[in-house]
Amino acid sequence: MQPCDLDAITARRLIGARKLSAVELTQSCIARIEAVDHAVNAMVARDFEGALAAAKAADAATMKGEALPALHGLPVGIKDLEDAKGLPTTFGSPLFARNMPARDQHSVARIRAAGGIIIGKTNSPEFGAGANTRNAVYGATGNPFDPSKSAAGSSGGSGVALATGMAPLCSGSDTGGSLRNPAAFNGIVGFRPTPGLVGSEKRVFGWSNLPVLGPMARNVADTALLLSVMASDGNGDPLATTVFGKQTRLATDFHPLPPVDLSSIRAAFSPDFGFAPTERHIAEIFAEKTALFRGAFARAEDAAPDCTEMDDTFGVLRALSFVAAHADKIRNTPDQVGPNVRANYEEGLGYSVMDVARAMKQQTVLYHRWQAFFETHDVVITPSITISPRAWSELYPAEIDGKPTKTYFHWLALAYAPTTVGHPALSLPVGLDRHGMPFGLQIVGRRGGDAQVLAVAAALEALLSGDPRTARPVPDIEKLRAAAPISGMPGFLGFD
């Protein structure tokens, strides 16, 4: 095992004990990027010189016996929708190909202040749209288990970087599952927090609960570690629960995680939330995997919250944000904007005030239904995503099991159900599907129950990690090292 393959908590402990240097770890991550990124195209902008300088400074602090912060000496990949000083933020758009932010955004600044070493930017689809990580600036990101297949998205670059050992921690963001989808497709952990837990000053609609920032890692404890740093009461986010003069979001809420006894947890299981177009193969794998551990819970029943009109509600609210964020780009430079962004924008223009009012009202109705459901359930468990990975050359799944999808994002329905009502959700890797590709379980908890979701996921991870049928899958690094460059595949660079 190379240092880059260590989990974050182990690496941080070894650095603090002076048994591993931050420079050694950073050099190992750089070597892994240089060895395999040609095959998958995950770490698209790099600052190796700056990362090594930060690592040397971290080692100097260690040797002086100084108090060391939570992420001291740990390399971190930052999603290319987030600003990190010294690295471009392109949003996967040619319009921003030369955009160099002057400062870190709030969440990135917290990572850096906690000792995280920013090693590079990870790939994303244009403005995070489409859940298939490909764009006209950096090209497509391939799945590490088969580079011709999708890494999902929009945090696809982060998912692949983690799976291949390019960094022990990565940031992500999530609206329609952009943390959870790539976690499922790449065999790692992605966590969507309750809106407001991780402060973001960049949302176009500051009071919208749909988009959030969150952590990604190779296991649950590392994910909780990164969350403990990212969570804040920053008043740049209108949804953050800021109480004047008092900090309400504490690192100790999430790291170390409190242990949970699964035999005290009331779990519901659903392959589709009653409405998602789940592929038959995925539903069958879900049944097989969950049959292995359902007996560990106090109660395990087939049930789901009432999601009536979830598709239309999410669709309207999502489209509104695209109109607000991208109208000027589409009007002024339509040839520089891709089809997924245009599709959402055009959909938004077709809605009336009555449609918007109905969606906002129905979102509240759905919220109350979910609160009633969670009065008698602690978690609901579903597949993370409706399909097994397909070719990244497919812009989006137009059909599932021969049935047309309603929209280009309809295949993300399992993820956008908890998004719409503002509940925390985590994708946990649990082995492979029948196609030899990673399979993820989505664990959804109560609004504000982030620590419990993480603790339940950690308990499940411990229970399942020793079984080859459910252990986290690991890609073949040597196979990737010998693979042809993904840039040589047809359609690599572009919107569609």
Secondary structure, DSSP 8 states (H G I E B T S, - for coil): --GGGS-HHHHHHHHHTTSS-HHHHHHHHHHHHHHHHHHH--EEEE-HHHHHHHHHHHHHHHHTT----TTTT-EEEEETTS--TTS---TT-GGGTT---SS--HHHHHHHHTT-EEEEEE---GGG-SSS---TTT---EETTEEEEE--SSSHHHHHHHHTTS-SEEEEEESSSTTHHHHHHHTSEEEE--TTSS--S--SSTT-SS-EEEEEESSHHHHHHHHHHH----TTSTTS--BTTB----GGGTSS-----GGG-EEEE-SSTTTS---HHHHHHHHHHHHTTGGGSSEEEE-----TTHHHHHHHHHHHHHHHHHHHHHHH-GGGS-HHHHHHHHHHHT--HHHHHHHHHHHHHHHHHHHHHTTS-SEEEEESSSS---BTTSSS-SEETTEE-SSTTGGGHHHHHHHHHT--EEEEEEEE-TTS-EEEEEEE--TT-HHHHHHHHHHHHHHHTTSTTTS-----HHHHHHS--GGGSTT-SS--
